[in-house]
Amino acid sequence: MISIGKSLVSEEVLSEQFVCDLQKCKGACCVEGDAGAPLEEDEVRILKEEYSNFKDYLRPEGIAAVETQGTHVNDPYDNEPVTRF
């Protein structure tokens, strides 16, 4: 365990890969916190390639955001790709 302030965190956070479980979080990590959910490079590619296939299911403001800012953004802290939030 690692002590961070008043919290104990498992050392597994250093070695385990993030996995989204939408059934459990209901999208919370995509909208709360400093950035969206982390993306692998292949996921960034898939979002770009498949955007036209799911565009019609987005709300107008979502389409406008993607068309002006892209299918993902880079986390301002580590410049890694993340989902839009």
Contacts in CASP RR format, 6 or more apart in sequence:
PFRMAT RR
TARGET T0000
AUTHOR 0000-0000-0000
METHOD contacts of the structure
MODEL  1
MISIGKSLVSEEVLSEQFVCDLQKCKGACCVEGDAGAPLEEDEVRILKEE
YSNFKDYLRPEGIAAVETQGTHVNDPYDNEPVTRF
1 8 0 8 1.000
1 9 0 8 1.000
1 10 0 8 1.000
1 11 0 8 1.000
2 8 0 8 1.000
2 9 0 8 1.000
2 10 0 8 1.000
2 11 0 8 1.000
2 13 0 8 1.000
3 9 0 8 1.000
18 37 0 8 1.000
18 38 0 8 1.000
20 29 0 8 1.000
20 37 0 8 1.000
29 36 0 8 1.000
29 37 0 8 1.000
30 36 0 8 1.000
30 37 0 8 1.000
30 83 0 8 1.000
30 84 0 8 1.000
30 85 0 8 1.000
31 85 0 8 1.000
32 85 0 8 1.000
33 85 0 8 1.000
34 75 0 8 1.000
34 76 0 8 1.000
34 77 0 8 1.000
35 73 0 8 1.000
35 75 0 8 1.000
35 76 0 8 1.000
35 77 0 8 1.000
35 82 0 8 1.000
35 85 0 8 1.000
36 73 0 8 1.000
36 75 0 8 1.000
36 82 0 8 1.000
36 83 0 8 1.000
36 84 0 8 1.000
36 85 0 8 1.000
37 82 0 8 1.000
37 83 0 8 1.000
38 75 0 8 1.000
38 80 0 8 1.000
38 81 0 8 1.000
38 82 0 8 1.000
39 47 0 8 1.000
39 72 0 8 1.000
39 80 0 8 1.000
39 81 0 8 1.000
39 82 0 8 1.000
39 83 0 8 1.000
41 81 0 8 1.000
43 81 0 8 1.000
44 71 0 8 1.000
44 72 0 8 1.000
44 81 0 8 1.000
47 71 0 8 1.000
47 72 0 8 1.000
48 71 0 8 1.000
51 66 0 8 1.000
51 71 0 8 1.000
55 63 0 8 1.000
55 66 0 8 1.000
58 66 0 8 1.000
65 84 0 8 1.000
66 84 0 8 1.000
69 84 0 8 1.000
70 84 0 8 1.000
71 84 0 8 1.000
72 81 0 8 1.000
72 82 0 8 1.000
72 83 0 8 1.000
72 84 0 8 1.000
73 81 0 8 1.000
73 82 0 8 1.000
73 83 0 8 1.000
73 84 0 8 1.000
74 80 0 8 1.000
74 81 0 8 1.000
74 82 0 8 1.000
75 81 0 8 1.000
75 82 0 8 1.000
END
